[in-house]
């Protein structure tokens, strides 16, 4: 595997990990938003929007899980591409079991499967490398990736994922931040579903739009992050709140750490992975 191909593989795996929104992220507790956004004359619409978003926050935090379809599109930067994730996501603490499909990251890696699976829990994510790639991993099927500490491969993952780090958020926490945003505003009602849309800016160069259904749960969110020339758009459709989320990590004997795999590769290639 050439240095360029190896970097493509790292991008694919790192992108999968970050987009799940659970890896390398300790449970934040999603502190309950208090009060309303800064009031000003004529701010009735914003106050009503904050009330609706706070109510959605309460329901989301209590549900703790949902079935999701997440579509991420990244333009610019070093990790441009797109992927779709479907499965179950849980928060408080954060875990997920997701199938990765329609991924330009995977398509860029020769021999990589058309789809794969990511299981995330305990601040780490496990990516199924596929039966055809186990010769590179010592026969082990799962690659474990941490976003912090020695398992992160000396900072390579954050470098390659660039703006993708902005999507690593608890969905309830996002709503709590939106409820307090000074730029929060109503965006209208979606035809057909009856969902009401709201949008506003979040810390860290992010913008969130949410469609809240008649039942008070978020049906759809669009989180846009603009970081260092990399624009990330993450669209999440959520259903079946409170669904069972029995996420189990792979056996330790069938996993290999990111840092260990990187060390084996660089040792065998004389540092070739750092070029190209």
DRENPA-3360 file (N, C-alpha, C; in nm, 2 decimals, always signed):
BEGIN
1 = XXXXXXXX = +0.09/-0.12/+0.00/+0.00/+0.00/+0.00/+0.09/+0.12/+0.00 ~ +0.07/+0.21/-0.09/+0.15/+0.33/-0.10/+0.12/+0.43/+0.01 ~ +0.20/+0.53/+0.02/+0.18/+0.64/+0.12/+0.04/+0.71/+0.10 ~ +0.02/+0.74/-0.03/-0.11/+0.81/-0.07/-0.23/+0.72/-0.03 ~ -0.22/+0.59/-0.07/-0.33/+0.50/-0.04/-0.36/+0.49/+0.11 ~ -0.25/+0.48/+0.18/-0.26/+0.47/+0.33/-0.32/+0.59/+0.39 ~ -0.29/+0.71/+0.34/-0.36/+0.83/+0.39/-0.50/+0.83/+0.35 ~ -0.54/+0.78/+0.23/-0.68/+0.77/+0.20/-0.75/+0.68/+0.30;
9 = XXXXXXXX = -0.69/+0.57/+0.33/-0.75/+0.47/+0.43/-0.77/+0.54/+0.57 ~ -0.67/+0.62/+0.61/-0.68/+0.69/+0.74/-0.80/+0.79/+0.73 ~ -0.81/+0.86/+0.62/-0.92/+0.96/+0.61/-1.06/+0.88/+0.62 ~ -1.07/+0.77/+0.55/-1.20/+0.69/+0.55/-1.23/+0.65/+0.69 ~ -1.13/+0.59/+0.76/-1.16/+0.54/+0.90/-1.18/+0.66/+1.00 ~ -1.10/+0.76/+0.99/-1.12/+0.87/+1.08/-1.25/+0.94/+1.06 ~ -1.28/+0.96/+0.93/-1.41/+1.03/+0.91/-1.53/+0.95/+0.96 ~ -1.52/+0.82/+0.95/-1.63/+0.73/+1.00/-1.64/+0.75/+1.15;
17 = XXXXXXXX = -1.53/+0.75/+1.22/-1.53/+0.76/+1.36/-1.59/+0.90/+1.41 ~ -1.54/+1.01/+1.35/-1.58/+1.14/+1.40/-1.73/+1.16/+1.37 ~ -1.78/+1.12/+1.25/-1.91/+1.15/+1.22/-2.02/+1.08/+1.31 ~ -1.98/+0.97/+1.37/-2.07/+0.90/+1.45/-2.12/+0.99/+1.57 ~ -2.03/+1.09/+1.60/-2.07/+1.18/+1.71/-2.05/+1.12/+1.85 ~ -1.98/+1.01/+1.86/-1.97/+0.95/+1.99/-1.82/+0.92/+2.02 ~ -1.73/+0.90/+1.93/-1.60/+0.86/+1.96/-1.52/+0.98/+2.02 ~ -1.43/+0.95/+2.12/-1.35/+1.05/+2.17/-1.42/+1.16/+2.24;
25 = XXXXXXXX = -1.55/+1.14/+2.28/-1.63/+1.24/+2.34/-1.69/+1.19/+2.47 ~ -1.64/+1.24/+2.58/-1.69/+1.20/+2.71/-1.83/+1.25/+2.72 ~ -1.91/+1.18/+2.81/-2.05/+1.22/+2.83/-2.05/+1.36/+2.89 ~ -2.11/+1.46/+2.82/-2.11/+1.60/+2.86/-2.22/+1.63/+2.96 ~ -2.31/+1.54/+2.97/-2.42/+1.56/+3.07/-2.53/+1.65/+3.01 ~ -2.50/+1.72/+2.90/-2.59/+1.81/+2.83/-2.67/+1.90/+2.93 ~ -2.60/+1.98/+3.00/-2.65/+2.07/+3.10/-2.78/+2.13/+3.05 ~ -2.88/+2.13/+3.14/-3.01/+2.18/+3.10/-3.01/+2.33/+3.08;
33 = XXXXXXXX = -3.06/+2.38/+2.96/-3.05/+2.52/+2.93/-3.14/+2.60/+3.03 ~ -3.09/+2.71/+3.07/-3.17/+2.79/+3.17/-3.20/+2.92/+3.11 ~ -3.32/+2.97/+3.13/-3.36/+3.11/+3.09/-3.38/+3.11/+2.94 ~ -3.40/+3.23/+2.89/-3.42/+3.25/+2.75/-3.31/+3.33/+2.69 ~ -3.30/+3.34/+2.55/-3.19/+3.42/+2.50/-3.21/+3.57/+2.54 ~ -3.10/+3.64/+2.52/-3.10/+3.78/+2.56/-3.22/+3.85/+2.50 ~ -3.30/+3.91/+2.58/-3.43/+3.97/+2.53/-3.40/+4.11/+2.48 ~ -3.47/+4.15/+2.38/-3.47/+4.29/+2.33/-3.60/+4.32/+2.27;
41 = XXXXXXXX = -3.63/+4.45/+2.25/-3.76/+4.49/+2.20/-3.80/+4.41/+2.07 ~ -3.92/+4.36/+2.06/-3.96/+4.29/+1.95/-3.90/+4.15/+1.94 ~ -3.87/+4.09/+2.05/-3.80/+3.95/+2.05/-3.90/+3.84/+2.08 ~ -4.03/+3.87/+2.06/-4.13/+3.76/+2.09/-4.11/+3.63/+2.01 ~ -4.08/+3.65/+1.88/-4.06/+3.53/+1.80/-3.94/+3.45/+1.85 ~ -3.83/+3.51/+1.89/-3.72/+3.44/+1.94/-3.75/+3.37/+2.07 ~ -3.83/+3.44/+2.16/-3.87/+3.38/+2.28/-3.95/+3.25/+2.26 ~ -4.04/+3.26/+2.17/-4.13/+3.15/+2.14/-4.04/+3.03/+2.08;
49 = XXXXXXXX = -3.95/+3.07/+1.99/-3.86/+2.97/+1.94/-3.78/+2.90/+2.05 ~ -3.73/+2.98/+2.14/-3.65/+2.92/+2.25/-3.73/+2.83/+2.33 ~ -3.86/+2.86/+2.36/-3.95/+2.77/+2.43/-3.96/+2.64/+2.36 ~ -3.99/+2.64/+2.23/-4.01/+2.52/+2.16/-3.88/+2.44/+2.15 ~ -3.76/+2.50/+2.14/-3.64/+2.43/+2.13/-3.60/+2.37/+2.27 ~ -3.63/+2.44/+2.38/-3.61/+2.39/+2.51/-3.69/+2.27/+2.54 ~ -3.82/+2.27/+2.49/-3.91/+2.16/+2.51/-3.85/+2.04/+2.44 ~ -3.80/+2.06/+2.31/-3.75/+1.95/+2.24/-3.62/+1.90/+2.30;
57 = XXXXXXXX = -3.54/+1.99/+2.36/-3.43/+1.94/+2.44/-3.47/+1.85/+2.55 ~ -3.57/+1.88/+2.63/-3.61/+1.80/+2.74/-3.65/+1.66/+2.69 ~ -3.73/+1.65/+2.58/-3.77/+1.52/+2.53/-3.65/+1.44/+2.47 ~ -3.56/+1.51/+2.41/-3.45/+1.44/+2.35/-3.36/+1.38/+2.46 ~ -3.33/+1.47/+2.56/-3.24/+1.42/+2.67/-3.30/+1.30/+2.74 ~ -3.43/+1.30/+2.76/-3.50/+1.19/+2.83/-3.51/+1.07/+2.75 ~ -3.52/+1.08/+2.62/-3.53/+0.96/+2.53/-3.40/+0.88/+2.53 ~ -3.29/+0.95/+2.52/-3.15/+0.89/+2.53/-3.11/+0.81/+2.41;
65 = XXXXXXXX = -3.20/+0.78/+2.31/-3.16/+0.71/+2.20/-3.26/+0.73/+2.08 ~ -3.21/+0.69/+1.96/-3.30/+0.70/+1.84/-3.24/+0.63/+1.73 ~ -3.32/+0.59/+1.63/-3.27/+0.54/+1.51/-3.24/+0.66/+1.42 ~ -3.13/+0.66/+1.35/-3.08/+0.77/+1.28/-3.03/+0.74/+1.14 ~ -3.05/+0.84/+1.05/-2.98/+0.84/+0.92/-2.90/+0.97/+0.91 ~ -2.77/+0.96/+0.90/-2.68/+1.08/+0.90/-2.61/+1.08/+0.77 ~ -2.62/+1.20/+0.71/-2.55/+1.22/+0.58/-2.45/+1.34/+0.60 ~ -2.32/+1.31/+0.58/-2.22/+1.41/+0.60/-2.16/+1.45/+0.46;
73 = XXXXXXXX = -2.15/+1.57/+0.43/-2.08/+1.62/+0.31/-1.98/+1.72/+0.35 ~ -1.86/+1.70/+0.31/-1.74/+1.79/+0.35/-1.69/+1.85/+0.22 ~ -1.67/+1.98/+0.22/-1.61/+2.04/+0.10/-1.49/+2.13/+0.15 ~ -1.39/+2.13/+0.07/-1.27/+2.20/+0.11/-1.19/+2.13/+0.21 ~ -1.07/+2.18/+0.24/-0.99/+2.12/+0.34/-0.93/+1.99/+0.29 ~ -0.87/+1.91/+0.39/-0.80/+1.79/+0.35/-0.88/+1.66/+0.36 ~ -1.01/+1.67/+0.39/-1.09/+1.55/+0.41/-1.22/+1.57/+0.33 ~ -1.22/+1.63/+0.21/-1.34/+1.65/+0.14/-1.40/+1.52/+0.10;
81 = XXXXXXXX = -1.53/+1.50/+0.10/-1.60/+1.38/+0.06/-1.74/+1.37/+0.13 ~ -1.79/+1.25/+0.13/-1.93/+1.23/+0.18/-1.95/+1.09/+0.22 ~ -2.04/+1.07/+0.32/-2.07/+0.93/+0.37/-2.21/+0.94/+0.43 ~ -2.28/+0.82/+0.43/-2.41/+0.80/+0.49/-2.40/+0.70/+0.60 ~ -2.46/+0.73/+0.72/-2.46/+0.64/+0.83/-2.60/+0.61/+0.87 ~ -2.63/+0.49/+0.89/-2.77/+0.45/+0.94/-2.76/+0.35/+1.05 ~ -2.84/+0.36/+1.15/-2.84/+0.27/+1.26/-2.90/+0.33/+1.39 ~ -2.84/+0.29/+1.50/-2.89/+0.33/+1.63/-2.78/+0.42/+1.70;
89 = XXXXXXXX = -2.83/+0.53/+1.76/-2.74/+0.62/+1.83/-2.80/+0.64/+1.97 ~ -2.71/+0.64/+2.07/-2.75/+0.67/+2.21/-2.66/+0.77/+2.27 ~ -2.72/+0.85/+2.36/-2.64/+0.96/+2.42/-2.67/+0.95/+2.57 ~ -2.57/+1.00/+2.65/-2.57/+1.00/+2.79/-2.56/+0.86/+2.86 ~ -2.46/+0.78/+2.84/-2.34/+0.81/+2.76/-2.35/+0.78/+2.62 ~ -2.26/+0.82/+2.54/-2.27/+0.82/+2.39/-2.22/+0.68/+2.34 ~ -2.30/+0.61/+2.26/-2.27/+0.49/+2.19/-2.34/+0.49/+2.06 ~ -2.30/+0.41/+1.97/-2.36/+0.39/+1.84/-2.33/+0.27/+1.77;
97 = XXXXXXXX = -2.42/+0.22/+1.69/-2.39/+0.10/+1.60/-2.45/+0.14/+1.46 ~ -2.36/+0.17/+1.37/-2.40/+0.24/+1.24/-2.34/+0.16/+1.12 ~ -2.41/+0.16/+1.02/-2.37/+0.11/+0.89/-2.32/+0.22/+0.80 ~ -2.21/+0.21/+0.74/-2.15/+0.32/+0.66/-2.17/+0.28/+0.51 ~ -2.24/+0.36/+0.43/-2.27/+0.34/+0.29/-2.24/+0.46/+0.21 ~ -2.25/+0.45/+0.08/-2.24/+0.56/-0.01/-2.13/+0.66/+0.03 ~ -2.01/+0.60/+0.05/-1.90/+0.68/+0.11/-1.79/+0.70/+0.01 ~ -1.76/+0.82/-0.02/-1.65/+0.85/-0.11/-1.51/+0.82/-0.05;
105 = XXXXXXXX = -1.51/+0.82/+0.09/-1.39/+0.79/+0.16/-1.35/+0.64/+0.14 ~ -1.45/+0.55/+0.15/-1.43/+0.41/+0.13/-1.40/+0.38/-0.02 ~ -1.47/+0.45/-0.11/-1.45/+0.43/-0.25/-1.30/+0.47/-0.29 ~ -1.24/+0.56/-0.22/-1.10/+0.60/-0.25/-1.00/+0.50/-0.21 ~ -1.04/+0.40/-0.14/-0.94/+0.30/-0.09/-0.95/+0.17/-0.17 ~ -0.85/+0.14/-0.25/-0.85/+0.01/-0.33/-0.87/-0.11/-0.24 ~ -0.97/-0.19/-0.28/-1.00/-0.31/-0.20/-1.09/-0.29/-0.09 ~ -1.13/-0.17/-0.05/-1.22/-0.15/+0.06/-1.36/-0.19/+0.03;
113 = XXXXXXXX = -1.44/-0.24/+0.13/-1.57/-0.28/+0.10/-1.66/-0.16/+0.06 ~ -1.77/-0.18/-0.01/-1.86/-0.08/-0.05/-1.93/-0.02/+0.07 ~ -1.95/-0.10/+0.18/-2.01/-0.05/+0.30/-1.93/-0.12/+0.42 ~ -1.94/-0.06/+0.53/-1.88/-0.11/+0.65/-1.96/-0.08/+0.77 ~ -1.91/-0.11/+0.89/-1.98/-0.09/+1.01/-1.89/-0.02/+1.11 ~ -1.95/+0.07/+1.19/-1.88/+0.14/+1.30/-1.96/+0.11/+1.43 ~ -1.89/+0.06/+1.53/-1.94/+0.05/+1.66/-1.86/+0.14/+1.75 ~ -1.93/+0.22/+1.83/-1.86/+0.32/+1.91/-1.91/+0.32/+2.05;
121 = XXXXXXXX = -1.82/+0.32/+2.15/-1.85/+0.32/+2.29/-1.73/+0.36/+2.37 ~ -1.75/+0.41/+2.48/-1.63/+0.44/+2.57/-1.53/+0.53/+2.52 ~ -1.56/+0.62/+2.43/-1.46/+0.72/+2.38/-1.38/+0.66/+2.27 ~ -1.42/+0.55/+2.21/-1.35/+0.49/+2.10/-1.45/+0.43/+2.00 ~ -1.40/+0.42/+1.88/-1.48/+0.36/+1.77/-1.41/+0.24/+1.71 ~ -1.49/+0.14/+1.67/-1.43/+0.02/+1.61/-1.49/+0.01/+1.47 ~ -1.40/+0.01/+1.37/-1.44/+0.01/+1.23/-1.41/-0.13/+1.17 ~ -1.50/-0.19/+1.11/-1.48/-0.32/+1.04/-1.40/-0.29/+0.92;
129 = XXXXXXXX = -1.28/-0.35/+0.91/-1.20/-0.32/+0.79/-1.23/-0.41/+0.68 ~ -1.31/-0.51/+0.70/-1.35/-0.60/+0.59/-1.26/-0.72/+0.58 ~ -1.32/-0.84/+0.54/-1.24/-0.96/+0.54/-1.12/-0.95/+0.44 ~ -1.13/-0.87/+0.34/-1.03/-0.86/+0.24/-0.91/-0.78/+0.28 ~ -0.92/-0.71/+0.40/-0.81/-0.63/+0.45/-0.74/-0.68/+0.57 ~ -0.78/-0.79/+0.62/-0.72/-0.84/+0.75/-0.58/-0.88/+0.74 ~ -0.53/-0.90/+0.61/-0.39/-0.93/+0.60/-0.30/-0.81/+0.64 ~ -0.36/-0.69/+0.65/-0.29/-0.57/+0.69/-0.30/-0.55/+0.84;
137 = XXXXXXXX = -0.39/-0.63/+0.90/-0.41/-0.60/+1.05/-0.38/-0.72/+1.13 ~ -0.30/-0.81/+1.08/-0.26/-0.93/+1.16/-0.38/-1.02/+1.18 ~ -0.47/-1.03/+1.08/-0.59/-1.12/+1.09/-0.70/-1.06/+1.18 ~ -0.69/-0.94/+1.23/-0.79/-0.89/+1.32/-0.89/-0.80/+1.23 ~ -1.02/-0.82/+1.26/-1.12/-0.76/+1.18/-1.16/-0.62/+1.21 ~ -1.13/-0.57/+1.33/-1.17/-0.44/+1.38/-1.06/-0.35/+1.41 ~ -1.07/-0.23/+1.36/-0.97/-0.12/+1.39/-1.02/-0.03/+1.49 ~ -0.95/-0.02/+1.60/-1.00/+0.07/+1.71/-0.93/+0.20/+1.70;
145 = XXXXXXXX = -1.01/+0.31/+1.70/-0.96/+0.45/+1.68/-1.00/+0.53/+1.80 ~ -0.91/+0.60/+1.87/-0.93/+0.70/+1.97/-0.90/+0.83/+1.91 ~ -0.97/+0.93/+1.95/-0.94/+1.07/+1.90/-0.85/+1.14/+1.99 ~ -0.82/+1.09/+2.11/-0.73/+1.16/+2.20/-0.64/+1.05/+2.26 ~ -0.52/+1.10/+2.31/-0.43/+1.01/+2.37/-0.34/+0.93/+2.26 ~ -0.26/+0.83/+2.31/-0.18/+0.76/+2.21/-0.25/+0.69/+2.11 ~ -0.37/+0.65/+2.13/-0.45/+0.57/+2.03/-0.48/+0.66/+1.91 ~ -0.47/+0.79/+1.92/-0.50/+0.88/+1.81/-0.40/+0.88/+1.70;
153 = XXXXXXXX = -0.29/+0.81/+1.72/-0.18/+0.81/+1.62/-0.10/+0.93/+1.61 ~ -0.07/+0.99/+1.72/+0.02/+1.11/+1.72/-0.05/+1.23/+1.65 ~ -0.18/+1.24/+1.66/-0.24/+1.36/+1.61/-0.28/+1.36/+1.46 ~ -0.25/+1.24/+1.39/-0.28/+1.23/+1.25/-0.43/+1.24/+1.22 ~ -0.51/+1.17/+1.30/-0.65/+1.17/+1.28/-0.71/+1.31/+1.28 ~ -0.69/+1.39/+1.38/-0.74/+1.53/+1.38/-0.69/+1.61/+1.26 ~ -0.57/+1.59/+1.22/-0.52/+1.66/+1.10/-0.60/+1.63/+0.98 ~ -0.62/+1.50/+0.96/-0.69/+1.46/+0.83/-0.84/+1.49/+0.83;
161 = XXXXXXXX = -0.90/+1.49/+0.95/-1.04/+1.51/+0.95/-1.08/+1.66/+0.95 ~ -0.99/+1.74/+0.99/-1.01/+1.89/+0.98/-1.15/+1.93/+1.04 ~ -1.23/+1.99/+0.96/-1.36/+2.04/+1.01/-1.46/+1.93/+1.05 ~ -1.43/+1.81/+1.03/-1.53/+1.70/+1.07/-1.54/+1.70/+1.23 ~ -1.44/+1.75/+1.30/-1.45/+1.75/+1.44/-1.57/+1.83/+1.50 ~ -1.62/+1.92/+1.41/-1.73/+2.00/+1.46/-1.86/+1.93/+1.47 ~ -1.87/+1.80/+1.42/-2.00/+1.73/+1.43/-2.00/+1.64/+1.55 ~ -1.90/+1.64/+1.62/-1.89/+1.54/+1.74/-1.96/+1.60/+1.86;
169 = XXXXXXXX = -2.10/+1.59/+1.85/-2.18/+1.66/+1.96/-2.29/+1.57/+2.00 ~ -2.33/+1.58/+2.13/-2.45/+1.52/+2.18/-2.57/+1.59/+2.12 ~ -2.67/+1.52/+2.06/-2.78/+1.59/+2.00/-2.87/+1.67/+2.10 ~ -2.88/+1.62/+2.22/-2.95/+1.70/+2.33/-2.87/+1.83/+2.36 ~ -2.74/+1.81/+2.37/-2.66/+1.93/+2.40/-2.67/+2.03/+2.29 ~ -2.67/+1.99/+2.17/-2.69/+2.08/+2.06/-2.82/+2.17/+2.07 ~ -2.92/+2.10/+2.11/-3.05/+2.17/+2.13/-3.04/+2.27/+2.24 ~ -2.97/+2.23/+2.35/-2.96/+2.32/+2.47/-2.88/+2.44/+2.43;
177 = XXXXXXXX = -2.78/+2.43/+2.34/-2.70/+2.54/+2.30/-2.79/+2.63/+2.21 ~ -2.86/+2.57/+2.12/-2.95/+2.64/+2.03/-3.05/+2.73/+2.10 ~ -3.11/+2.67/+2.21/-3.21/+2.74/+2.28/-3.16/+2.87/+2.34 ~ -3.03/+2.87/+2.37/-2.97/+2.99/+2.43/-2.90/+3.08/+2.33 ~ -2.90/+3.04/+2.20/-2.84/+3.12/+2.10/-2.90/+3.26/+2.08 ~ -2.83/+3.36/+2.07/-2.88/+3.50/+2.05/-2.93/+3.51/+1.91 ~ -2.89/+3.42/+1.82/-2.94/+3.43/+1.68/-3.05/+3.34/+1.65 ~ -3.11/+3.27/+1.75/-3.22/+3.17/+1.73/-3.34/+3.25/+1.67;
185 = XXXXXXXX = -3.40/+3.18/+1.57/-3.52/+3.24/+1.50/-3.60/+3.13/+1.44 ~ -3.73/+3.15/+1.43/-3.82/+3.05/+1.36/-3.79/+3.06/+1.21 ~ -3.81/+2.94/+1.14/-3.78/+2.94/+1.00/-3.90/+2.90/+0.92 ~ -4.02/+2.87/+0.99/-4.14/+2.84/+0.92/-4.18/+2.69/+0.95 ~ -4.29/+2.65/+0.88/-4.34/+2.52/+0.90/-4.32/+2.44/+0.77 ~ -4.28/+2.31/+0.79/-4.26/+2.22/+0.67/-4.39/+2.17/+0.62 ~ -4.41/+2.17/+0.49/-4.53/+2.12/+0.43/-4.54/+1.97/+0.45 ~ -4.66/+1.92/+0.48/-4.68/+1.78/+0.49/-4.66/+1.73/+0.63;
193 = XXXXXXXX = -4.54/+1.74/+0.69/-4.51/+1.69/+0.82/-4.57/+1.77/+0.93 ~ -4.58/+1.90/+0.90/-4.63/+1.99/+1.01/-4.52/+2.03/+1.11 ~ -4.39/+1.99/+1.08/-4.28/+2.02/+1.16/-4.25/+2.17/+1.15 ~ -4.21/+2.23/+1.27/-4.17/+2.37/+1.27/-4.02/+2.38/+1.28 ~ -3.96/+2.46/+1.20/-3.82/+2.47/+1.19/-3.76/+2.60/+1.26 ~ -3.65/+2.58/+1.32/-3.58/+2.69/+1.39/-3.43/+2.68/+1.36 ~ -3.36/+2.79/+1.36/-3.22/+2.79/+1.33/-3.14/+2.90/+1.41 ~ -3.02/+2.88/+1.43/-2.93/+2.97/+1.50/-2.79/+2.93/+1.50;
201 = XXXXXXXX = -2.70/+3.02/+1.54/-2.56/+2.99/+1.55/-2.52/+2.92/+1.68 ~ -2.42/+2.83/+1.68/-2.37/+2.77/+1.80/-2.22/+2.81/+1.81 ~ -2.16/+2.78/+1.93/-2.02/+2.81/+1.94/-1.93/+2.73/+1.84 ~ -1.82/+2.78/+1.81/-1.72/+2.71/+1.73/-1.75/+2.72/+1.58 ~ -1.81/+2.83/+1.53/-1.84/+2.84/+1.39/-1.94/+2.75/+1.34 ~ -2.03/+2.71/+1.42/-2.14/+2.61/+1.38/-2.27/+2.68/+1.37 ~ -2.36/+2.62/+1.28/-2.49/+2.67/+1.26/-2.59/+2.55/+1.26 ~ -2.69/+2.56/+1.34/-2.78/+2.44/+1.35/-2.93/+2.48/+1.31;
209 = XXXXXXXX = -2.99/+2.40/+1.23/-3.13/+2.41/+1.20/-3.20/+2.28/+1.24 ~ -3.32/+2.29/+1.30/-3.39/+2.18/+1.36/-3.53/+2.19/+1.32 ~ -3.59/+2.07/+1.27/-3.73/+2.06/+1.24/-3.80/+1.98/+1.35 ~ -3.88/+2.04/+1.43/-3.95/+1.98/+1.55/-4.09/+1.93/+1.51 ~ -4.12/+1.81/+1.52/-4.25/+1.75/+1.48/-4.36/+1.79/+1.58 ~ -4.48/+1.76/+1.54/-4.60/+1.78/+1.63/-4.59/+1.71/+1.77 ~ -4.51/+1.60/+1.77/-4.49/+1.53/+1.90/-4.38/+1.59/+1.98 ~ -4.32/+1.69/+1.94/-4.22/+1.76/+2.02/-4.08/+1.71/+2.00;
217 = XXXXXXXX = -4.06/+1.60/+1.92/-3.92/+1.55/+1.90/-3.86/+1.61/+1.77 ~ -3.73/+1.63/+1.77/-3.67/+1.67/+1.64/-3.68/+1.56/+1.54 ~ -3.73/+1.60/+1.42/-3.74/+1.50/+1.31/-3.61/+1.51/+1.23 ~ -3.55/+1.63/+1.22/-3.44/+1.65/+1.13/-3.36/+1.76/+1.18 ~ -3.22/+1.75/+1.17/-3.13/+1.86/+1.20/-3.03/+1.87/+1.09 ~ -2.99/+1.99/+1.07/-2.88/+2.02/+0.98/-2.77/+2.10/+1.05 ~ -2.66/+2.04/+1.07/-2.55/+2.11/+1.14/-2.44/+2.15/+1.04 ~ -2.41/+2.28/+1.03/-2.31/+2.32/+0.94/-2.19/+2.38/+1.02;
225 = XXXXXXXX = -2.07/+2.33/+0.98/-1.95/+2.38/+1.05/-1.85/+2.43/+0.95 ~ -1.80/+2.55/+0.98/-1.70/+2.61/+0.89/-1.57/+2.63/+0.97 ~ -1.47/+2.54/+0.94/-1.35/+2.55/+1.02/-1.23/+2.54/+0.93 ~ -1.14/+2.64/+0.93/-1.01/+2.64/+0.86/-1.03/+2.60/+0.71 ~ -1.13/+2.66/+0.65/-1.15/+2.63/+0.51/-1.22/+2.50/+0.47 ~ -1.27/+2.43/+0.58/-1.34/+2.31/+0.55/-1.48/+2.33/+0.60 ~ -1.58/+2.31/+0.50/-1.72/+2.32/+0.53/-1.79/+2.19/+0.54 ~ -1.84/+2.16/+0.66/-1.91/+2.03/+0.68/-2.06/+2.05/+0.70;
233 = XXXXXXXX = -2.14/+1.97/+0.63/-2.28/+1.98/+0.65/-2.33/+1.84/+0.69 ~ -2.38/+1.83/+0.81/-2.43/+1.70/+0.86/-2.58/+1.71/+0.88 ~ -2.65/+1.62/+0.80/-2.80/+1.62/+0.80/-2.84/+1.49/+0.87 ~ -2.91/+1.50/+0.98/-2.95/+1.38/+1.06/-3.10/+1.37/+1.07 ~ -3.16/+1.26/+1.03/-3.30/+1.23/+1.04/-3.32/+1.13/+1.15 ~ -3.40/+1.16/+1.25/-3.41/+1.08/+1.37/-3.56/+1.03/+1.38 ~ -3.57/+0.90/+1.42/-3.70/+0.84/+1.44/-3.69/+0.74/+1.56 ~ -3.81/+0.69/+1.60/-3.81/+0.59/+1.71/-3.73/+0.63/+1.83;
241 = XXXXXXXX = -3.76/+0.74/+1.88/-3.69/+0.79/+2.00/-3.71/+0.69/+2.12 ~ -3.61/+0.66/+2.19/-3.62/+0.57/+2.30/-3.60/+0.42/+2.26 ~ -3.56/+0.40/+2.14/-3.54/+0.26/+2.09/-3.43/+0.19/+2.16 ~ -3.44/+0.06/+2.16/-3.33/-0.02/+2.23/-3.20/+0.00/+2.16 ~ -3.09/+0.02/+2.24/-2.96/+0.04/+2.18/-2.86/-0.04/+2.26 ~ -2.86/-0.17/+2.22/-2.77/-0.27/+2.28/-2.64/-0.27/+2.20 ~ -2.55/-0.18/+2.23/-2.43/-0.17/+2.15/-2.32/-0.24/+2.22 ~ -2.26/-0.34/+2.15/-2.15/-0.42/+2.21/-2.02/-0.40/+2.13;
249 = XXXXXXXX = -1.91/-0.38/+2.19/-1.79/-0.36/+2.12/-1.73/-0.50/+2.09 ~ -1.65/-0.51/+1.98/-1.59/-0.63/+1.94/-1.50/-0.69/+2.04 ~ -1.47/-0.82/+2.04/-1.38/-0.88/+2.14/-1.24/-0.82/+2.12 ~ -1.17/-0.81/+2.23/-1.04/-0.74/+2.23/-0.94/-0.82/+2.14 ~ -0.96/-0.95/+2.13/-0.87/-1.03/+2.05/-0.89/-1.01/+1.90 ~ -1.00/-0.95/+1.86/-1.03/-0.93/+1.72/-1.01/-0.78/+1.68 ~ -0.94/-0.71/+1.77/-0.92/-0.56/+1.74/-0.77/-0.53/+1.73 ~ -0.74/-0.42/+1.66/-0.61/-0.37/+1.66/-0.62/-0.22/+1.67;
257 = XXXXXXXX = -0.53/-0.16/+1.75/-0.53/-0.02/+1.78/-0.48/+0.06/+1.66 ~ -0.53/+0.18/+1.64/-0.48/+0.27/+1.53/-0.33/+0.29/+1.54 ~ -0.28/+0.32/+1.66/-0.14/+0.35/+1.68/-0.05/+0.23/+1.65 ~ -0.10/+0.11/+1.69/-0.03/-0.01/+1.66/-0.02/-0.04/+1.51 ~ -0.13/-0.02/+1.44/-0.13/-0.05/+1.30/-0.04/+0.06/+1.23 ~ -0.05/+0.18/+1.27/+0.03/+0.28/+1.21/+0.18/+0.25/+1.23 ~ +0.22/+0.21/+1.35/+0.36/+0.18/+1.38/+0.41/+0.06/+1.29 ~ +0.32/-0.04/+1.28/+0.36/-0.15/+1.19/+0.38/-0.11/+1.05;
265 = XXXXXXXX = +0.30/-0.02/+1.00/+0.31/+0.02/+0.86/+0.43/+0.10/+0.84 ~ +0.45/+0.20/+0.93/+0.57/+0.29/+0.91/+0.70/+0.21/+0.93 ~ +0.70/+0.11/+1.01/+0.82/+0.03/+1.03/+0.85/-0.05/+0.91 ~ +0.75/-0.10/+0.85/+0.76/-0.18/+0.73/+0.80/-0.10/+0.60 ~ +0.75/+0.02/+0.60/+0.77/+0.11/+0.48/+0.88/+0.21/+0.50 ~ +0.94/+0.21/+0.61/+1.05/+0.31/+0.63/+1.00/+0.45/+0.63 ~ +0.88/+0.47/+0.68/+0.83/+0.61/+0.69/+0.75/+0.66/+0.57 ~ +0.73/+0.56/+0.48/+0.66/+0.60/+0.35/+0.52/+0.66/+0.38;
273 = XXXX = +0.45/+0.62/+0.49/+0.32/+0.67/+0.51/+0.31/+0.81/+0.54 ~ +0.43/+0.87/+0.58/+0.43/+1.01/+0.61/+0.44/+1.10/+0.48 ~ +0.45/+1.03/+0.37/+0.47/+1.11/+0.24/+0.35/+1.08/+0.15 ~ +0.33/+1.17/+0.05/+0.24/+1.14/-0.06/+0.10/+1.20/-0.03;
% end
